Amino acid sequence: MDIELRGVAAAQGWPAPGCRCASCGRLRAAGVRHEPFTAAVDGVALEDLPRTDVPGGYEVLAPGGGRALVAAGPGARPEPSAGVEYEAVLLDLAGSPDHLGYLRHTGAVTPRTRVMAVHLDHRLSSPSELERRMAFWNRSEHGPFRTLLLGGSRSGKSAEAELRLAACSDVLYIATGPVRDDDPEWADRVAAHRLRRPAWWRTAETTELAGALASATGPVLVDGIGTWLAAAMSETDAWEEPSRVEPLVDALVAAWRGTAARVVAVSDEVGLSLVPTTVSGRAFRDVLGRANQRLAAESEEAALVVAGRVTELR
């Protein structure tokens, strides 16, 4: 199936007429415009092909017999027909990358399926941001492949971690933070994270992180290393004697190095703030800082997230 995209943007094009957002402004300044979505399959215009409507979009039958699934517009999540493996899918990946994960989860999208992003608009900061995302959405779900994401509080590091694995068919989410019924604010944070994750992801709430990494094979998201370390320091009574937690840190680094999984882990960048005023605070900062260095050294990718923007660390 040969697909020619003659336009990739949403109905108003990108940049949208009169829009003053930063995304549209960047494209105007660069003299770039993306026309509304239209395509040809095997030389035949998309609108001239046999079409079957499905919820959220439609299927088209190519002249050579292959089938493609097409999103109807921005925000649309086309449902696959039962038992069909598509040769191509043209999806709103700017708004719903997890729908690609759903289609992979159901078997409608396979490693042989061509995946294309359409209905693009200013939900993306730039075309280069789409290219960055497509690189990890098209990456193999098999490991070993390790990514460490660092950032401060409310930096967007957890959202970036989820975005990197959004298109995977099955993800094990390892939550290392405690479940605390006596802290409504913490419970609200946990609930928000759960609602943001796709329904087909599996969740394990555990601090046995080394064992989980040793046994995992598919995509894994760890959130996060900082809460794991806090639990480990309490378990080993290491707040005043940090050396007591080092064997657990050593075991974690060894499991990270030896895992067969594709892992994305979130950790706190603790070296940019004021020196903690307490012994326990300084101990936590120092141990976590060294652990971050060791995990980054064993990672294929590491990045720093600041104000929702990502800087790859080379």
Summary of the structure (lengths in Angstrom):
residues: 314
radius of gyration: 22.2
end to end distance: 37.9
largest distance: 72.3
contacts: 991
relative contact order: 0.12
helix: 35%
strand: 24%
